[in-house]
Amino acid sequence: METLEPAAVDRALATLDGWQRDGDTLVRELRFDGFRDAIAFINRVADLADAADHHPELTNVYARVVVRLTTHDAGGITSKDVDLARAVDEVVAP
C-alpha cells in the first residue's frame, strides 16, 4: 500500500472531525465524561480496528483518549488510516 501525498492527506483532514497530522501520523484527542465512557469508546474502536485489520495506537488517561493512526508497513499515512479515522468519527458522532 502506498502512502498518501501530503496534498491528499490535507484534503482528507479537511473532511475529518478534529484530526491533525503529526509527521506520518493522523492524531485525534477526545475527552469523555469519565473513565468508563473513555474505555467504552476504546472498545468500540477495537472492534472497528479488528474488522479493518488496521490497529491504531490508543492511549488513555482517565477521560482522555488519544488515537494515532499510521500504516507502519508503508511508512506513513495511507487510505487505511483515513478510512479508520472516518469510522472513529462515526463512533463519536452524536
N, C-alpha and C positions, 0 to 999 in steps of 0.2 A: 504494500500500500504506500502510495506517495504522500509526502507532506503537502499541505496546502501552501500556496504562495501567500505572502503577507497581505496582499490586497484581498484575497479570498477570505482570509481569517477576519480582516476588518469588516468585510461585508457580512459575514456570519455573526460577528459580535453586534452589529447594528440590529440584528433580529433576535438577539438573546437578551434575557432579562437579568441584569446585574452581573454579567460575566465580564472579565477582563483578561487581557493577555499578560502573562508574566513569563517572558522569554519564550520557551517552546511549550508552554502550558496554558490552558484555559483555567481560570480560577473564579470561584464564586463563594462568597461568605454569606451564611444565612444565620439568622437569630430566631430562636423559638421561645415559646412561653416558659419552657422549663426543660429539664434534663430528659424526661420521658418523651416529650414531643420531639426533641432532637434525635433521640435513639430510634423512635418510630420512623422518622424521616430516613435515617441511615439504613434501616431495614428495608424500606421501600426502594431505596437506591440500590441496595444489594441485589434485590430481585431483578431490577432493570439491568444491572451490570451483568449478572449471570446470564440473563436471556440474550444480551448482546455479545456475550463473551468478550467484554471490554471492561476492565476493572479500574475504577478511579482510586485516587488516594483520598481518603476521608479522615479528617481529624475533628475531634470533638472535645470541647471544654465546656462543661455544664450545658448551657442552652445555645452554644455557638458551634456551628459545623462549617468547616471549610472543605469544599470539593475541588480537587485538582485533577484535570484531565490532560493526558498526553498519550501518544502512541509510542511506547518505548521502542518497539521493533522498527518503527520508521524514523525515529529520532526527532519527533516533533508533533505538531498538530495535524491531524488528518480528519477526514469526513466522519470517522468513527467517533472522534471527540465531539464534534459539532452535533452529531445525532444524539449522543448520550446527554449532552448539555441540554438539548431541546426536551428530551424525556425527563430530565431532572426539573426543568422549568414547569412541566406539566404536573409533576408531583406537588410542587409548592404553589401552584396557581390556586387562587381562592375558589 
